[in-house]
Amino acid sequence: MKYPENIQELNKLPIDYMGMIFYQKSPRYIDYQLWQDVGNIDSSNIKRVGVFVNSGIDFIVEMIDKYKLDLIQLHGNESPNFCSELNKFMPIIKAFCISESSDFEQTKAYEGLRGYFLFDTKTPQYGGSGKKFDWAILDTYNGDTPFFLSGGISAEDIQQIEAIKHPRLYGVDLNSKFEIEPGLKDIQLLDQFIKQLRNE
């Protein structure tokens, strides 16, 4: 999320988490002017997730305090030790780029952290590709940490998502396929998707 009015509209939906990207190379990056406006929005019903890519601890801690973040999502090459340090402040969502079953091996060094994993499609960039990986390989993930499914999820994927029976699937990360432009979500499309997923 990027724009204050769009965030206020999102607050009316039964959303559990809202991402705010603090990575300058992302088209969804919130500039300083918008940050000030976003920081004053009451979104008490939705947990705020700050998304970072290879940022320093001091900067992350500053953003936690300034924007009332509830979780940290790390989408870069952060080490297990780095994650453990941040875990002292709050739960972490550690993202991993996935294209084949062997990619789940990298998660083992991060087991035991307070939080979740996020499985996204492997690309040259740090996520945000809008592309899916083969969800069938999720069956080979045998870790203990619950995970978010990410990567190109669209309104047409309801049946595929419902077919995933993995006991560690915690939630789905909805982004580019629900946007009017980067950072501006289509609230009506999100509302329809959520109602379908919940069989309402």
Secondary structure, DSSP 8 states (H G I E B T S, - for coil): ---HHHHHHHTTS--SEEEEE--TTSTTB--HHHHHHHHT---TTSEEEEEESS--HHHHHHHHHHTT-SEEEE-S---HHHHHHHHTTS-EEEEEEESSGGGGGGGGGGTT-SEEEEEEE--SSSS-------GGGGGG---SS-EEE-SS--GGGHHHHHH---TTEEEE---GGGEEETTEE-HHHHHHHHHHHTT-
